Amino acid sequence: MSEFKSVWDYDALWEKAKIYAKKSLMEEREGVMFPFWSALTLEFLGRATLAKVHPVLLADPRDGSNILYVFGYIKSTFSPKSVPAKTVFDRCLNIVSNFTKKEFDNCLALIDRRNEELHSGSGAFEDYPTKIWLSNYYHVCKILLEFQEKDLKRVIRKDEAAAAEEMIVEADKEVIKEVNSRIASYKKVFFDLNEEEQKEKHEFGKTTIRTTYIPYKKVEKCVCCGSDALISGKQISATDAKLVEGEIIQEINVLPTGFTCFSCGLKFTNHSELTVAGYGGQYTVMDYHDPAEYHGIDVPTEEFDPEMMFDYGND
């Protein structure tokens, strides 16, 4: 008896992404079908990314039968329902470390046009030149492919892949130019202030940071004015929970995606910008939990022994 494969089998989704990529490259670059097929390629690269982790990530959870189907417990006549494209990229946002809000937004921009094309009478891809979307598209494809341990040459021709890489580099150069210009602009405004005004803004920044709650926050010196500034990010991974002196502690590995200086007003909103400004890479924060809350146990504190949650197999 052959091994069961669901409609969300990784290899099948990967092959379909390649088919749509090939179709896209057969089209005129300024025509409406090039972005249309590219949008389908992007969606199936996203779906293949999730299937690489586990096909169940593509099953619509609103009907438990879809989940049972993934594990082969539903008859082959069953028609499984998939999660929508927005959910696919939302899950990539949580699973793929360098897939950030910027990449999510770029995906949705292309997918929304595809939906408009398919479900309305308007020509969603008319007047949609490649300069608006293509470099972002290749950048996202590269991120998803790297998660699958592949590169652009695996999904598009070698010459096309080389051009795509060049477009990604040029887009990165634009980010560098824009970030450096922003830093210079905010620095000039701040240091045009007198010493007393600068001091007031420094104090305001420190106070605001202390009273601002952001998950996984980190404080760094602002590249513009030297004040304390706030970095935020998204969780990449976490260590196993450990019980230390009555508290559950985890180390959370974080990809920085946001930067705010409350003193001079400088902001960055994605990992690419933070990298240019010198705040890229990753960092680790400690996450502390009350043992009862962590394990979902509703008991009076005086009756709860946290050690019992880590005493498995000793009864």
C-alpha positions as CSV (number, residue, x, y, z in Angstrom):
1,M,0.0,0.0,0.0
2,S,1.5,3.3,-1.1
3,E,2.1,6.1,1.5
4,F,-0.7,8.6,1.7
5,K,0.1,12.1,0.3
6,S,-2.3,14.9,0.8
7,V,-3.0,17.7,-1.7
8,W,-0.6,19.8,0.4
9,D,2.3,17.5,-0.2
10,Y,5.5,19.6,-0.4
11,D,6.9,18.2,-3.6
12,A,3.6,18.7,-5.4
13,L,3.3,22.4,-4.3
14,W,7.0,23.0,-5.2
15,E,6.4,21.6,-8.7
16,K,3.4,23.7,-9.2
17,A,5.3,26.9,-8.1
18,K,7.9,26.1,-10.8
19,I,5.2,25.6,-13.4
20,Y,3.6,29.0,-12.7
21,A,7.1,30.6,-12.6
22,K,7.8,29.2,-16.1
23,K,4.5,30.5,-17.4
24,S,5.2,34.0,-16.0
25,L,8.6,34.2,-17.7
26,M,6.9,33.4,-21.1
27,E,4.9,36.6,-20.8
28,E,5.6,40.1,-21.9
29,R,7.1,41.9,-18.9
30,E,4.8,44.9,-19.1
31,G,1.7,42.8,-19.9
32,V,-1.0,41.9,-17.5
33,M,-0.2,38.1,-17.4
34,F,3.3,38.5,-16.2
35,P,2.3,39.8,-12.7
36,F,-0.7,37.4,-12.7
37,W,1.4,34.3,-13.1
38,S,4.0,35.7,-10.7
39,A,1.3,36.2,-8.1
40,L,0.4,32.5,-8.4
41,T,4.0,31.5,-8.2
42,L,4.4,33.5,-5.0
43,E,1.4,32.0,-3.4
44,F,2.6,28.4,-4.1
45,L,6.1,29.2,-2.9
46,G,4.4,30.4,0.3
47,R,2.3,27.2,0.5
48,A,5.4,25.0,-0.2
49,T,7.2,26.8,2.6
50,L,4.5,25.9,5.1
51,A,4.3,22.3,3.7
52,K,8.1,22.0,4.2
53,V,7.4,22.4,8.0
54,H,4.2,20.3,7.9
55,P,1.2,20.0,5.5
56,V,-1.2,20.5,8.4
57,L,-0.3,24.2,8.3
58,L,-2.3,24.5,5.1
59,A,-5.4,22.8,6.4
60,D,-8.4,25.1,7.2
61,P,-8.8,24.6,10.9
62,R,-12.5,25.6,10.9
63,D,-13.3,22.1,9.9
64,G,-11.5,19.4,11.9
65,S,-11.9,17.0,9.0
66,N,-9.3,19.0,7.0
67,I,-6.8,18.2,9.7
68,L,-7.7,14.5,9.9
69,Y,-7.4,14.4,6.2
70,V,-3.7,15.4,6.4
71,F,-3.0,12.4,8.5
72,G,-4.8,10.0,6.2
73,Y,-7.9,9.5,8.4
74,I,-10.4,10.7,5.8
75,K,-11.5,8.9,2.6
76,S,-9.9,10.0,-0.6
77,T,-13.3,11.3,-1.9
78,F,-13.1,14.0,0.7
79,S,-12.5,17.5,-0.7
80,P,-10.1,19.3,1.8
81,K,-10.2,23.0,2.2
82,S,-7.1,25.1,2.4
83,V,-6.3,28.3,4.4
84,P,-6.5,31.5,2.3
85,A,-3.4,33.2,0.9
86,K,-3.4,35.9,3.5
87,T,-3.2,33.2,6.2
88,V,-0.4,31.5,4.4
89,F,1.8,34.6,4.5
90,D,0.7,35.4,8.0
91,R,2.1,32.0,9.0
92,C,5.3,32.6,7.1
93,L,5.6,35.8,9.2
94,N,5.7,33.6,12.3
95,I,7.8,30.8,10.9
96,V,10.4,32.2,8.5
97,S,12.8,34.3,10.5
98,N,13.7,37.0,8.0
99,F,10.2,37.2,6.5
100,T,9.0,40.4,8.2
101,K,6.0,42.7,8.1
102,K,7.5,44.4,5.0
103,E,7.6,41.1,3.1
104,F,4.1,40.2,4.3
105,D,2.8,43.6,3.0
106,N,4.5,43.1,-0.4
107,C,2.9,39.6,-0.7
108,L,-0.5,40.9,0.1
109,A,-0.2,43.8,-2.4
110,L,0.3,41.3,-5.2
111,I,-2.2,38.7,-3.9
112,D,-4.9,41.4,-3.5
113,R,-4.5,42.4,-7.1
114,R,-4.8,38.8,-8.2
115,N,-8.0,38.5,-6.2
116,E,-9.3,41.7,-7.8
117,E,-8.4,40.3,-11.2
118,L,-10.2,37.0,-10.6
119,H,-13.3,38.2,-8.7
120,S,-14.2,41.5,-10.4
121,G,-14.6,43.1,-13.8
122,S,-11.7,45.4,-13.4
123,G,-8.2,44.9,-14.9
124,A,-6.2,44.7,-11.7
125,F,-2.9,44.2,-13.5
126,E,-3.4,47.0,-16.1
127,D,-1.1,50.0,-15.4
128,Y,1.0,47.9,-13.0
129,P,4.6,48.4,-14.2
130,T,7.3,46.1,-13.0
131,K,9.1,49.0,-11.3
132,I,6.4,49.0,-8.7
133,W,6.6,45.3,-7.6
134,L,9.1,43.1,-9.3
135,S,12.2,43.7,-7.1
136,N,10.1,43.2,-4.0
137,Y,8.6,40.0,-5.5
138,Y,12.1,38.5,-6.2
139,H,13.2,39.5,-2.8
140,V,10.3,37.7,-1.1
141,C,10.8,34.6,-3.4
142,K,14.5,34.5,-2.4
143,I,13.6,34.5,1.3
144,L,11.0,31.7,0.9
145,L,13.4,29.7,-1.2
146,E,16.2,30.0,1.2
147,F,13.9,28.6,4.0
148,Q,13.4,25.6,1.7
149,E,17.1,25.4,1.2
150,K,16.9,26.4,-2.4
151,D,17.8,29.5,-4.5
152,L,16.3,31.5,-7.3
153,K,18.0,29.4,-10.0
154,R,15.8,26.4,-8.9
155,V,12.6,28.2,-9.8
156,I,13.6,30.5,-12.7
157,R,16.2,30.3,-15.5
158,K,19.9,31.0,-14.6
159,D,19.9,34.3,-16.6
160,E,16.7,35.4,-15.1
161,A,18.0,34.5,-11.6
162,A,21.1,36.6,-12.2
163,A,18.9,39.6,-13.2
164,A,16.7,39.0,-10.2
165,E,19.7,39.1,-7.8
166,E,20.9,42.3,-9.4
167,M,17.4,43.9,-8.9
168,I,17.5,42.8,-5.2
169,V,20.9,44.4,-4.8
170,E,19.7,47.6,-6.4
171,A,16.7,47.7,-4.2
172,D,19.0,47.3,-1.2
173,K,21.0,50.2,-2.4
174,E,17.9,52.3,-2.5
175,V,17.2,51.4,1.1
176,I,20.8,52.3,2.1
177,K,20.4,55.7,0.4
178,E,17.0,56.4,2.0
179,V,18.1,55.3,5.5
180,N,21.3,57.4,5.5
181,S,19.3,60.4,4.2
182,R,16.8,60.0,7.0
183,I,19.5,59.8,9.7
184,A,21.2,62.9,8.4
185,S,17.9,64.8,8.3
186,Y,16.9,63.9,11.9
187,K,20.4,64.6,13.2
188,K,20.5,68.1,11.7
189,V,17.1,68.9,13.2
190,F,18.1,67.6,16.7
191,F,21.5,69.3,16.8
192,D,20.1,72.6,15.6
193,L,18.3,72.7,19.0
194,N,20.0,74.4,21.9
195,E,21.6,72.4,24.8
196,E,18.6,72.8,27.1
197,E,16.1,71.7,24.4
198,Q,18.3,68.7,23.6
199,K,18.5,67.8,27.3
200,E,14.7,67.9,27.6
201,K,14.3,65.6,24.7
202,H,16.8,63.2,26.1
203,E,14.9,63.0,29.4
204,F,11.6,62.7,27.5
205,G,12.9,59.7,25.6
206,K,14.2,57.9,28.7
207,T,10.9,58.4,30.5
208,T,8.8,57.2,27.5
209,I,10.9,54.1,27.1
210,R,10.4,53.2,30.8
211,T,6.7,53.5,30.5
212,T,6.3,51.8,27.1
213,Y,5.4,48.1,26.9
214,I,6.5,46.3,23.7
215,P,7.1,42.6,23.6
216,Y,10.8,41.6,23.2
217,K,12.0,45.2,23.5
218,K,15.6,46.2,23.6
219,V,17.2,49.6,24.4
220,E,20.1,50.9,22.2
221,K,21.7,54.2,21.7
222,C,20.2,56.2,18.8
223,V,22.5,56.5,15.8
224,C,21.1,60.0,15.3
225,C,21.1,61.8,18.6
226,G,22.7,59.4,21.1
227,S,19.7,59.0,23.3
228,D,18.3,55.7,24.5
229,A,16.0,54.3,21.8
230,L,13.6,51.4,21.6
231,I,14.1,48.3,19.4
232,S,11.3,45.8,18.9
233,G,11.1,42.6,16.9
234,K,9.5,39.2,16.4
235,Q,10.2,35.9,18.0
236,I,12.3,33.5,15.9
237,S,12.7,30.7,18.4
238,A,12.7,30.0,22.1
239,T,14.6,27.7,24.4
240,D,12.9,25.1,26.6
241,A,11.3,26.5,29.6
242,K,13.3,26.2,32.8
243,L,12.2,26.6,36.4
244,V,14.6,29.0,38.2
245,E,13.8,30.1,41.8
246,G,10.1,29.7,41.5
247,E,9.8,31.3,38.0
248,I,9.6,29.8,34.5
249,I,12.3,31.4,32.3
250,Q,12.8,31.1,28.5
251,E,15.4,32.7,26.3
252,I,13.6,34.3,23.3
253,N,15.6,34.8,20.1
254,V,14.4,37.9,18.3
255,L,14.7,39.4,14.8
256,P,14.6,43.2,15.1
257,T,11.9,44.8,12.9
258,G,11.2,48.2,14.5
259,F,13.2,51.1,15.9
260,T,11.9,54.3,17.6
261,C,13.8,57.1,19.2
262,F,11.4,59.2,21.3
263,S,14.0,61.9,21.7
264,C,14.6,62.9,18.1
265,G,11.8,61.0,16.4
266,L,13.9,58.7,14.2
267,K,12.0,55.5,13.2
268,F,12.8,52.4,11.2
269,T,10.0,50.0,10.4
270,N,11.6,46.9,8.9
271,H,14.6,44.7,9.3
272,S,16.3,46.0,6.1
273,E,16.3,49.5,7.4
274,L,17.6,48.4,10.8
275,T,20.4,46.5,9.2
276,V,21.5,49.6,7.3
277,A,21.4,51.7,10.4
278,G,23.5,49.2,12.4
279,Y,20.7,47.5,14.4
280,G,20.3,44.3,12.3
281,G,21.2,40.8,13.2
282,Q,19.4,39.1,16.1
283,Y,19.2,39.4,19.9
284,T,18.0,37.4,22.9
285,V,15.7,38.5,25.7
286,M,14.6,36.7,28.8
287,D,10.9,35.9,29.2
288,Y,9.6,35.3,32.7
289,H,6.3,33.4,33.5
290,D,4.4,32.6,36.6
291,P,4.4,28.8,36.8
292,A,0.6,28.5,37.4
293,E,-0.3,30.8,34.5
294,Y,2.3,29.2,32.2
295,H,0.7,25.8,32.7
296,G,-2.9,27.1,32.8
297,I,-3.5,25.9,36.3
298,D,-6.1,27.9,38.3
299,V,-5.1,27.2,41.9
300,P,-4.4,29.4,45.0
301,T,-0.8,30.4,45.0
302,E,-0.2,28.8,48.5
303,E,-1.4,25.4,47.1
304,F,0.8,25.4,44.0
305,D,4.2,23.8,44.0
306,P,6.1,24.8,40.8
307,E,8.5,21.8,41.2
308,M,5.6,19.4,40.6
309,M,5.4,20.6,36.9
310,F,8.9,19.3,36.3
311,D,8.7,16.0,38.1
312,Y,7.7,13.8,35.2
313,G,8.0,10.0,35.4
314,N,8.9,9.8,39.0
315,D,5.5,8.5,40.4
